Amino acid sequence: MYLDILKQNLKQSAEKMGILPHYKLYLDNDPKHNAHIYTLWALYHCPQVIRTPAQSPDLNTTENIWGHLNNGIHKFKISSKNELGEKLMSEWDKIEGNVCKSCEIHA
């Protein structure tokens, strides 16, 4: 499932945010990110892969983006799982490339 998410969304999201073709894929050493199939796919499909310590919000762009999304959805009174999904997608669509760049690790 994780590989399907990468295949279907990674490049499209990078393009939408204006960071294609020089985007970086950050992996946080979660066991599923270290599986051979993902490592091999990333090797052939990502311009750069950076590994960060697991669960380190100071060094993990993903955690910083989740924080940004979390702040964005707090303004809504969400009452269902479906509504949460809709609001997350709506807030995701509002994220601009400069937000990602401000969260970027310079490795």
MARDREN-823339 format. One record per residue: residue number from 1; x, y, z of N, C-alpha, C in turn. Coordinates in steps of 0.2 Angstrom, whole numbers. Atoms other than C-alpha are relative to their C-alpha. Layout:
BEGIN
+-----+-------+-------+-------+-------+-------+-------+-------+-------+-------+
|   k |  n_c1 |  n_c2 |  n_c3 | ca_c1 | ca_c2 | ca_c3 |  c_c1 |  c_c2 |  c_c3 |
+-----+-------+-------+-------+-------+-------+-------+-------+-------+-------+
| NUM |     X |     Y |     Z |     X |     Y |     Z |     X |     Y |     Z |
...
+-----+-------+-------+-------+-------+-------+-------+-------+-------+-------+
END
This chain:
BEGIN
+-----+-------+-------+-------+-------+-------+-------+-------+-------+-------+
|   k |  n_c1 |  n_c2 |  n_c3 | ca_c1 | ca_c2 | ca_c3 |  c_c1 |  c_c2 |  c_c3 |
+-----+-------+-------+-------+-------+-------+-------+-------+-------+-------+
|   1 |     4 |    -6 |     0 |     0 |     0 |     0 |     4 |     6 |     0 |
|   2 |    -4 |    -6 |     0 |    14 |    12 |     4 |     3 |     1 |    -7 |
|   3 |    -3 |    -1 |     7 |    22 |     9 |   -13 |    -5 |     3 |    -4 |
|   4 |     5 |    -2 |     4 |     6 |    12 |   -21 |    -1 |     8 |     1 |
|   5 |     0 |    -7 |    -2 |     5 |    29 |   -12 |     5 |     4 |    -3 |
|   6 |    -6 |    -4 |     3 |    22 |    34 |   -18 |    -1 |     0 |    -7 |
|   7 |     0 |     0 |     8 |    19 |    29 |   -36 |    -6 |     5 |    -2 |
|   8 |     6 |    -4 |     2 |     2 |    38 |   -37 |     1 |     7 |     2 |
|   9 |     0 |    -7 |    -3 |     7 |    54 |   -27 |     6 |     4 |     0 |
|  10 |    -6 |    -4 |    -1 |    25 |    58 |   -25 |     2 |     5 |    -5 |
|  11 |    -2 |    -5 |     6 |    29 |    66 |   -42 |    -5 |     5 |    -1 |
|  12 |     6 |    -5 |     2 |    12 |    74 |   -44 |     0 |     5 |     6 |
|  13 |    -1 |    -5 |    -6 |    14 |    82 |   -26 |     6 |     5 |    -1 |
|  14 |    -6 |    -4 |     1 |    32 |    88 |   -30 |    -2 |     5 |    -6 |
|  15 |     1 |    -4 |     6 |    26 |    95 |   -47 |    -5 |     6 |     3 |
|  16 |     5 |    -5 |    -3 |    11 |   104 |   -38 |     3 |     5 |     4 |
|  17 |    -3 |    -5 |    -5 |    22 |   112 |   -25 |     6 |     3 |    -3 |
|  18 |    -6 |    -4 |     3 |    35 |   118 |   -38 |     7 |    -2 |     2 |
|  19 |    -7 |     2 |    -2 |    49 |   107 |   -32 |     3 |    -5 |    -5 |
|  20 |    -2 |     5 |     5 |    50 |    95 |   -47 |     5 |     3 |    -4 |
|  21 |    -3 |     7 |     0 |    63 |    89 |   -53 |     5 |    -1 |     6 |
|  22 |    -5 |     1 |    -5 |    74 |    92 |   -38 |    -3 |    -1 |     7 |
|  23 |     3 |     1 |    -6 |    63 |    86 |   -24 |     4 |    -6 |     4 |
|  24 |    -4 |     5 |    -4 |    70 |    75 |   -10 |    -5 |    -4 |     4 |
|  25 |     5 |     4 |    -4 |    61 |    60 |    -2 |     3 |    -1 |     6 |
|  26 |    -3 |     1 |    -6 |    64 |    59 |    16 |    -3 |    -6 |     3 |
|  27 |     3 |     6 |    -3 |    62 |    43 |    25 |     3 |     0 |     7 |
|  28 |    -2 |    -1 |    -7 |    62 |    42 |    44 |     2 |    -7 |     3 |
|  29 |    -2 |     6 |    -2 |    69 |    24 |    46 |    -6 |    -4 |     3 |
|  30 |     5 |     4 |    -1 |    52 |    17 |    49 |     1 |    -7 |    -3 |
|  31 |    -1 |     7 |     3 |    53 |    -2 |    46 |    -3 |    -1 |    -7 |
|  32 |     3 |     1 |     6 |    41 |    -1 |    31 |     4 |     5 |    -5 |
|  33 |    -4 |    -4 |     5 |    53 |    13 |    23 |     6 |    -3 |    -2 |
|  34 |    -7 |     3 |     2 |    68 |     2 |    24 |    -1 |    -7 |    -3 |
|  35 |     1 |     6 |     4 |    60 |   -13 |    15 |     3 |     0 |    -6 |
|  36 |    -4 |     0 |     6 |    70 |   -18 |     0 |    -4 |     3 |    -6 |
|  37 |     4 |    -2 |     6 |    55 |   -15 |   -12 |     0 |     8 |     0 |
|  38 |     0 |    -8 |     0 |    54 |     4 |    -7 |     6 |     3 |    -1 |
|  39 |    -6 |    -3 |     1 |    72 |     7 |    -6 |     2 |    -1 |    -8 |
|  40 |    -1 |     0 |     7 |    74 |     0 |   -24 |    -4 |     4 |    -4 |
|  41 |     5 |    -4 |     3 |    59 |     9 |   -30 |     3 |     8 |     0 |
|  42 |    -3 |    -7 |    -1 |    66 |    26 |   -23 |     6 |     1 |    -4 |
|  43 |    -6 |     0 |     3 |    83 |    22 |   -30 |    -1 |     2 |    -8 |
|  44 |     1 |    -2 |     7 |    76 |    23 |   -48 |    -5 |     5 |    -1 |
|  45 |     5 |    -4 |     2 |    62 |    35 |   -46 |     0 |     7 |     4 |
|  46 |    -1 |    -6 |    -4 |    68 |    49 |   -34 |     7 |     3 |    -1 |
|  47 |    -7 |    -4 |     1 |    82 |    62 |   -37 |     4 |    -1 |     6 |
|  48 |    -4 |     0 |    -6 |    88 |    61 |   -19 |    -5 |    -3 |     5 |
|  49 |     3 |     3 |    -6 |    83 |    50 |    -4 |     4 |     2 |     6 |
|  50 |    -3 |    -2 |    -6 |    87 |    57 |    13 |    -3 |    -4 |     6 |
|  51 |     2 |     4 |    -6 |    86 |    46 |    29 |     1 |     4 |     6 |
|  52 |     0 |    -3 |    -6 |    82 |    54 |    45 |    -1 |    -4 |     6 |
|  53 |     2 |     4 |    -6 |    81 |    48 |    63 |    -7 |    -1 |     1 |
|  54 |     7 |     2 |    -1 |    65 |    39 |    67 |    -3 |     5 |     5 |
|  55 |     4 |    -4 |    -5 |    52 |    50 |    76 |     4 |     6 |     2 |
|  56 |    -4 |    -6 |    -2 |    63 |    65 |    76 |    -3 |     6 |    -3 |
|  57 |     3 |    -5 |     3 |    52 |    80 |    73 |     4 |     6 |    -2 |
|  58 |    -4 |    -5 |     2 |    66 |    92 |    73 |     4 |    -1 |    -7 |
|  59 |    -4 |     2 |     6 |    75 |    83 |    59 |    -5 |    -3 |    -6 |
|  60 |     4 |     4 |     4 |    60 |    75 |    50 |    -5 |     5 |    -3 |
|  61 |     5 |    -4 |     4 |    51 |    85 |    36 |    -7 |    -2 |     1 |
|  62 |     7 |     3 |     0 |    36 |    73 |    36 |    -3 |     2 |     7 |
|  63 |     3 |    -2 |    -7 |    33 |    77 |    55 |    -2 |     7 |     0 |
|  64 |     1 |    -7 |     1 |    34 |    96 |    51 |    -6 |     1 |    -4 |
|  65 |     6 |    -1 |     4 |    22 |    95 |    37 |    -7 |    -3 |     3 |
|  66 |     6 |     2 |    -4 |    10 |    84 |    48 |    -2 |     5 |     5 |
|  67 |     2 |    -5 |    -5 |    11 |    98 |    61 |    -4 |     6 |    -4 |
|  68 |     3 |    -6 |     4 |     7 |   111 |    47 |    -8 |    -2 |    -1 |
|  69 |     6 |     3 |     1 |    -8 |   100 |    42 |    -5 |     0 |     6 |
|  70 |     4 |     0 |    -6 |   -14 |    98 |    60 |    -2 |     7 |     2 |
|  71 |     2 |    -7 |    -2 |   -14 |   117 |    63 |    -5 |     2 |    -5 |
|  72 |     5 |    -2 |     5 |   -24 |   119 |    47 |    -7 |    -3 |     1 |
|  73 |     7 |     3 |    -1 |   -38 |   107 |    52 |    -3 |     2 |     6 |
|  74 |     3 |    -1 |    -6 |   -40 |   113 |    69 |    -5 |     6 |     0 |
|  75 |     6 |    -6 |     0 |   -51 |   128 |    63 |    -6 |    -3 |    -2 |
|  76 |     6 |     3 |     2 |   -64 |   115 |    58 |    -3 |    -4 |     6 |
|  77 |     3 |     5 |    -5 |   -76 |   106 |    69 |    -2 |    -6 |    -4 |
|  78 |     0 |     6 |     4 |   -74 |    89 |    62 |    -4 |    -5 |     4 |
|  79 |     4 |     4 |    -3 |   -87 |    76 |    66 |     0 |    -8 |    -2 |
|  80 |     0 |     7 |     2 |   -83 |    60 |    56 |     7 |    -1 |    -4 |
|  81 |    -7 |     2 |     3 |   -68 |    51 |    48 |     0 |     2 |    -7 |
|  82 |     0 |    -2 |     7 |   -74 |    55 |    31 |     1 |     8 |    -1 |
|  83 |    -1 |    -8 |     0 |   -75 |    74 |    35 |     8 |     1 |     2 |
|  84 |    -7 |    -1 |    -1 |   -57 |    72 |    42 |     4 |    -1 |    -6 |
|  85 |    -3 |     1 |     7 |   -51 |    65 |    26 |    -1 |     5 |    -5 |
|  86 |     1 |    -5 |     5 |   -59 |    78 |    16 |     4 |     7 |     2 |
|  87 |    -3 |    -6 |    -3 |   -52 |    92 |    27 |     8 |     0 |    -1 |
|  88 |    -7 |     1 |     0 |   -35 |    85 |    27 |     2 |     1 |    -8 |
|  89 |    -2 |    -1 |     7 |   -35 |    84 |     8 |    -1 |     7 |    -3 |
|  90 |     1 |    -7 |     1 |   -42 |   101 |     7 |     6 |     4 |     2 |
|  91 |    -5 |    -4 |    -3 |   -28 |   108 |    18 |     7 |    -2 |    -4 |
|  92 |    -6 |     2 |     3 |   -15 |    97 |     9 |     1 |     4 |    -7 |
|  93 |     0 |    -4 |     7 |   -20 |   106 |    -8 |     2 |     7 |     1 |
|  94 |    -1 |    -7 |    -1 |   -17 |   123 |     0 |     8 |     1 |     2 |
|  95 |    -8 |    -1 |    -2 |     2 |   119 |     5 |     3 |     2 |    -6 |
|  96 |    -4 |    -2 |     5 |    13 |   128 |    -6 |     8 |    -2 |     1 |
|  97 |    -7 |     2 |     0 |    31 |   124 |   -11 |     5 |     3 |     5 |
|  98 |    -4 |    -3 |    -5 |    38 |   137 |     1 |     0 |    -3 |     7 |
|  99 |     1 |     4 |    -7 |    31 |   128 |    16 |     4 |    -6 |     0 |
| 100 |    -5 |     6 |     0 |    40 |   112 |    11 |     7 |     2 |     0 |
| 101 |    -7 |    -2 |     0 |    56 |   122 |     8 |     2 |     2 |     7 |
| 102 |    -2 |    -3 |    -7 |    55 |   130 |    25 |     1 |    -6 |     5 |
| 103 |    -1 |     5 |    -4 |    54 |   113 |    33 |     5 |    -5 |    -2 |
| 104 |    -6 |     5 |     3 |    68 |   105 |    22 |     6 |     0 |     5 |
| 105 |    -6 |     1 |    -3 |    83 |    98 |    30 |     5 |     1 |    -5 |
| 106 |    -6 |    -1 |     4 |    99 |   104 |    22 |     5 |    -5 |     1 |
| 107 |    -5 |     5 |    -1 |   109 |    88 |    20 |     5 |     0 |    -5 |
+-----+-------+-------+-------+-------+-------+-------+-------+-------+-------+
END
